[in-house]
Amino acid sequence: MEFAFLGWPDDGPTLRLDYRTFAYAGKFVMSNTGKAVARDPDADTGGEFTDVLGAVAFNGDRTDPTTAWLRYVTVREDRKGEEIGPRLCSFAVGRLLERFERVSIAVNNPFAYEALYKVGFGFTGEETGIAELVLAHPPDLRTQEKYQSGLERYRERELSGEEEAFLDARISTDPPDAVHEPSRTSGN
């Protein structure tokens, strides 16, 4: 797998993803966000971006010039569970830290919450208006108390059996180690 930075928001990159294979596919056609992708270098590239395994869109915060936001993260349906999302987010955060001091993301489920903790994010204690928990990097918030307080917010919701089992397995645990820690890179 390799990672590619398609451009900053000002560059206006677009990406056509198959809506049958990727969640949020329509969000990547818009040119007002920057984008990065995870690609399979051995894939048959018979069409535009047919080698894409995952994609992330991002932009700067309108009210805080020191903060960037990861807006949409998607992984090809048949490749979920392979850590593609966390590794791609780590790559994107490394690039964003070239221009910003902090990167935030809002997540709507405990699986994404855990995956972003593996990238070094921590729960801020905040929620968006659409019931998403806000996480931020750098991880000055990675205490057991903060981690568990985020998990507790999910426990208050109507959950699937899989989500309930996932949360039950994490009662009183420490946050997962950051195994995909972003590195600062140089370039566009």
Phi, psi and omega per residue, in radians:
M1 nan 2.477 3.058
E2 -2.302 2.757 -3.104
F3 -1.977 2.504 3.131
A4 -2.338 2.364 3.079
F5 -1.667 2.006 -3.072
L6 -1.511 -0.279 3.085
G7 2.519 2.806 3.068
W8 -1.385 2.860 3.128
P9 -0.923 -0.710 -3.141
D10 -1.118 -0.398 3.105
D11 -1.301 -0.346 3.110
G12 1.202 0.664 -3.120
P13 -1.190 2.555 3.047
T14 -2.204 2.790 -3.089
L15 -2.610 2.170 3.096
R16 -1.688 2.025 3.110
L17 -2.021 2.578 3.119
D18 -1.253 2.061 -3.100
Y19 -1.115 -0.354 3.121
R20 -1.371 -0.286 -3.048
T21 -1.964 -0.458 -3.068
F22 -2.173 2.306 2.967
A23 -1.206 2.680 3.104
Y24 1.058 0.353 -3.053
A25 -0.928 -0.700 -3.113
G26 -1.132 -0.439 -3.138
K27 -1.213 -0.374 -3.077
F28 -1.534 -0.188 3.079
V29 -1.341 -0.480 -3.133
M30 -1.167 2.544 -3.062
S31 -1.761 0.148 -3.082
N32 -1.616 0.118 3.074
T33 -2.213 2.637 2.986
G34 -1.330 2.876 -3.093
K35 -2.556 2.599 3.010
A36 -2.430 2.678 -3.103
V37 -2.370 2.748 2.923
A38 -1.843 2.296 -3.088
R39 -2.182 2.677 3.011
D40 -1.687 1.887 -3.071
P41 -1.156 -0.263 -3.127
D42 -1.737 0.059 -3.081
A43 -1.286 2.654 3.024
D44 -1.275 2.010 -3.085
T45 -1.732 0.981 -3.133
G46 -1.180 -0.349 3.132
G47 -2.361 3.072 -3.119
E48 -1.114 2.158 3.075
F49 0.985 0.562 3.099
T50 -1.323 -0.140 3.111
D51 -1.634 0.058 -3.095
V52 -1.289 2.246 3.080
L53 -1.756 -0.486 -3.137
G54 -2.832 2.781 -3.135
A55 -2.539 2.645 3.066
V56 -2.384 2.405 3.076
A57 -1.970 2.592 -3.059
F58 -2.669 2.801 3.022
N59 -2.793 2.986 3.100
G60 -1.363 2.713 3.078
D61 -1.291 2.313 -3.104
R62 -1.182 -0.411 -3.062
T63 -1.911 -0.197 -3.114
D64 -2.369 1.783 -3.072
P65 -1.175 -0.116 3.121
T66 -1.636 -0.062 -3.043
T67 -2.090 2.376 2.991
A68 -1.946 2.737 3.114
W69 -2.136 2.302 2.875
L70 -1.387 2.135 -3.021
R71 -1.696 -0.849 -3.100
Y72 -2.398 2.345 3.051
V73 -2.212 2.266 3.116
T74 -2.433 2.525 3.097
V75 -2.215 2.448 3.133
R76 -0.949 2.319 -3.011
E77 -0.881 -0.749 -3.088
D78 -1.380 0.003 -3.132
R79 -2.087 0.155 3.110
K80 -1.124 2.597 3.136
G81 1.562 0.065 -3.115
E82 -1.812 0.235 -3.135
E83 1.166 0.340 3.123
I84 -1.154 -0.789 -3.129
G85 -1.036 -0.914 3.119
P86 -1.072 -0.697 -3.132
R87 -1.167 -0.689 3.094
L88 -1.158 -0.745 3.107
C89 -1.093 -0.687 3.095
S90 -1.048 -0.780 3.092
F91 -1.046 -0.831 -3.124
A92 -1.109 -0.744 3.132
V93 -1.079 -0.727 3.094
G94 -0.976 -0.741 3.099
R95 -1.214 -0.739 -3.118
L96 -1.133 -0.564 3.129
L97 -1.205 -0.152 3.013
E98 -1.208 -0.534 -3.057
R99 -2.020 -0.322 -3.037
F100 -2.216 2.729 3.108
E101 -1.530 -0.421 -3.028
R102 -2.511 2.572 3.064
V103 -2.205 2.312 -3.138
S104 -2.106 2.785 3.044
I105 -2.653 2.546 3.059
A106 -1.908 2.232 -3.085
V107 -2.101 2.545 -3.036
N108 -1.946 0.138 3.122
N109 -2.633 2.747 -3.068
P110 -1.174 -0.424 3.128
F111 -1.217 -0.754 3.084
A112 -1.164 -0.684 3.103
Y113 -0.966 -0.880 -3.133
E114 -1.132 -0.751 -3.133
A115 -1.056 -0.706 -3.131
L116 -1.286 -0.493 3.008
Y117 -1.091 -0.610 3.124
K118 -1.196 -0.269 3.087
V119 -1.642 -0.097 3.108
G120 1.814 0.120 3.088
F121 -1.332 2.809 3.052
G122 -2.424 2.650 -3.121
F123 -1.259 2.283 -3.124
T124 -1.487 -0.266 -3.034
G125 1.611 -0.068 -3.101
E126 -1.750 2.708 3.009
E127 -2.228 2.650 3.030
T128 -1.466 3.025 3.113
G129 -1.183 -0.206 -3.136
I130 -1.945 0.576 3.019
A131 1.101 0.594 3.029
E132 -1.810 2.453 3.097
L133 -1.502 2.392 -3.108
V134 -1.653 2.187 3.053
L135 -1.999 2.707 -3.119
A136 -2.441 2.675 3.036
H137 -2.259 2.303 0.266
P138 -1.298 2.742 -2.951
P139 -1.467 1.058 3.071
D140 -1.373 0.103 -3.047
L141 -2.084 0.316 -2.985
R142 -1.589 0.922 3.067
T143 -1.653 2.811 3.073
Q144 -1.060 -0.689 -3.127
E145 -1.070 -0.813 3.128
K146 -1.140 -0.781 3.130
Y147 -1.006 -0.864 -3.118
Q148 -1.173 -0.578 3.132
S149 -1.150 -0.596 3.055
G150 -1.197 -0.770 3.105
L151 -1.062 -0.648 3.130
E152 -1.093 -0.633 3.112
R153 -1.078 -0.673 3.094
Y154 -1.198 -0.644 -3.131
R155 -1.083 -0.401 3.134
E156 -1.369 -0.098 -3.055
R157 -1.780 2.938 3.010
E158 -1.324 2.151 -3.001
L159 -2.165 2.758 2.994
S160 -1.350 2.873 3.085
G161 -1.049 -0.648 3.124
E162 -1.133 -0.738 3.108
E163 -1.152 -0.726 3.117
E164 -1.067 -0.780 3.125
A165 -1.110 -0.715 3.114
F166 -1.043 -0.829 -3.133
L167 -1.193 -0.690 3.113
D168 -1.050 -0.623 -3.134
A169 -1.230 -0.198 -3.076
R170 -1.963 0.177 3.116
I171 -1.072 2.209 3.087
S172 1.140 0.279 3.132
T173 -1.563 2.817 3.022
D174 -1.357 2.836 3.051
P175 -1.085 2.628 3.086
P176 -1.138 2.655 3.062
D177 -1.111 2.594 3.075
A178 -1.387 1.683 -3.080
V179 -1.604 -0.195 3.127
H180 -2.148 0.873 -3.060
E181 -1.087 2.223 -3.139
P182 -1.109 2.592 3.022
S183 -2.098 2.541 3.105
R184 -1.328 2.362 3.133
T185 -2.142 3.100 3.086
S186 -2.154 2.836 3.121
G187 2.077 -2.960 -3.111
N188 -1.299 nan nan
